[in-house]
Amino acid sequence: MKRFYVVASIPLLLAALIPIAASLWVAHRKAKDDQITYLTSLADEALRRGVASRQQLVAALNELDRDPHPPCSQASLTRMQQLVGTSFYLQGMGSVMNGTLVCSTLTQGSDLVPLTGNHMVTSTGIASWIGARLPFAPDQPFNIYARNGHAVIIHPGIVIDMPVLHDDVSLGLLISAPQALIRSKGPLDAQWLALYTPHASSQVESDTHHIVFRASKDNNIAAIAAAPKAQAYGGLRAQALILAPLGLVASALFALGVAMLTRWQLSPRVRLRAALRRREFFILYQPIVDLQTGQWVGAEALLRWRRRNGTLVPPDEFIAEAEKAGVIASITRYVMDMVLADLPELLKASPGFHVSLNLSPQDLVADGPVQYLQRRFSAMEFPAGALMLEVTERGLVDIEAARPALQAARQIGASIALDDFGTGYSSLSMLESIDIDTLKIDRIFIASIGAQAAISPVTTHIIEMAHTLKLALIAEGVETQDQVDFLIARGVRQAQGWKFARAMPLVELLAGLRAAPAARQR
């Protein structure tokens, strides 16, 4: 009888252990695939930016080839400044003779600057100095590209200054032929670069890293993204140590486990719909300030989630979950209802006040939340301009699909703002093709003001681009007086951030609107 139980237990043990072993194998495979997918997305974005920067520099050099003015003349330098002002990735332009920068939009007068750095000539005939130093910023390397005596100056960090999930992710851009690393973020082992086949996209690995190359043959450049394998597989060993012992008792606990999992393992869709039903979501308002007068002229409605146990769920978590689960449109309508309920008191306290609402890309569809807002707003007696709708660059990737929602917003007099500008895929041509009123400068660019960060020049470029297109500007994340002074000096009229006020409930916002600007902390 004992032997019977022993023999009978073997299939049960196998039934418990085989799924665990299979799940570990699948988890291992998925961890690798997820990391490769993530690295591919980073390399694709780095390549897109690299191609864009190269196209801009080639276009600028072509323009200078057609410029009839003598090199280094005031007319020539003025033309260079115009080209830099309309090119997102270019920091400066100049003239080169015999390996010397004889004048530029970044140097004073006609100072001669011998060009240092790794010098080469690409297969497309463009001479380059990688890591050149200029006298006005001796500690900062620049990449300089020249043809026919005309030169373009690029800050190498701007093109690949992208947020990554882990600090040990490395990024780079290569010239394919002759091969040369022109920009990098994080360490890039020479042995990894040796695995690159010119003009070919590939996925390779070293002993320690997964590596992805994405290439553009037409532009003679490629991007590389690499991350440690340990980053992907780090949790698998601990998972195995937990799952293997549990497999020994899995047969006996199987029925109980299924019941417990069924009860406790609710999907995000179910949890979010339950939160809506229980009205666990609420709104805080962060004031938008007129930098000239100190007046609160508007406020951004920020959604928060407090669970029944009192814990707060970060917006970055539940918004992403809601988009993935297809619940975001219901949440957006919920926010619209709350804002419309608060709007009469806000307009009574401050006529001309406006509230801005954030829209997900999934909201910009036919007969979606914006059309719902149009029907509700039209039935109320609110003035035009009482609402601003904030859309992101992701939401405008398919501009034709988004157009009905944007038109519905216009029909109720709502203004449209492009949020988080500069962090995604926007370009000057894209901005010219869409009907928006305002650019919101992302907090990462505001934080770079005065910090000598690699992205610092981008802030000025964004402001100049908005002025060129006659768009209003709102700066996000303003925390210091130096940032305020910088923005005012460059014609930015409105801002929001902890320098002025944190996000607050409606009652505090109303009290602030009724107070004089001098009575509020500025």
Buried (B, 14 or more C-beta within 10 A) or exposed (E): EEEEEEEEEEEBEEEBBEBBBEBBEEBBEEBBEEBBEBBBEBBBBBBBBBBBBBEBBBBBBEBBEEBEEEBBEEEBBEBBEEBBBBBBBBBBBBBBBEEEBBBBBBBEEEEEBEBBBEBBEBEEEBBBBBBBBBEEEEEEBBBBBBBBBBBBBBBBBBBBBBEBEEEBBBBBBBBBBEEBBBBBBBEBBEEBBEBBEBBEBEEBBBEEBBBBBBBBEEBBBBBBBBBBBEBBBEEBEEBBEEBBEEBEEBBEEEEEEEEEEEEEEEEBBEBBBEBBEEEBBBBBBBBBBBBEEEBBBBBBBBBBBEEEEEEEBEBEEBBBBBBEBEBBBEBBBBBBEBBBEBBEBBBEBBEEBBBBBBBBBBBBBEEBBBBBBBEBBEEEEBEEBBBBBBBBBBBBEEBEBBBBBBEBBBBBEBBBBBBBBBBBEBEBEBBEEBEBBBBBBBBBBBBBBEEEBBBBBBBBBBBBBBBEEEBBBBBBBBBBEEBBEBBEEBEBBBBBBEBBBEBBEBEBBBEBBEEEBEEBEE
